[in-house]
């Protein structure tokens, strides 16, 4: 993301990414022990809940909008705070 943002910035192109937490979807139902992942996230994320597809979409829409015109090279975590709280935790 940062490399592309640096490379494409002079052309006025912004590059950002969204890193979502686990979300129950049809595709996710094929992942072994996915329910355990969902439960772990809910217990350990800062917000003590899982995020929704709508929340991830809202973050992406914001990053694509003019409201984020000065943002580039960033990874936005939409995971209820899991990325800051649960590293190394094991149930």
Secondary structure as GFF3:
##gff-version 3
##sequence-region A 1 91
A	DSSP	alpha_helix	2	9	.	.	.	ID=ss1
A	DSSP	beta_strand	16	20	.	.	.	ID=ss2
A	DSSP	three_ten_helix	28	30	.	.	.	ID=ss3
A	DSSP	alpha_helix	34	44	.	.	.	ID=ss4
A	DSSP	alpha_helix	53	64	.	.	.	ID=ss5
A	DSSP	three_ten_helix	66	68	.	.	.	ID=ss6
A	DSSP	beta_strand	74	78	.	.	.	ID=ss7
A	DSSP	alpha_helix	82	85	.	.	.	ID=ss8
###
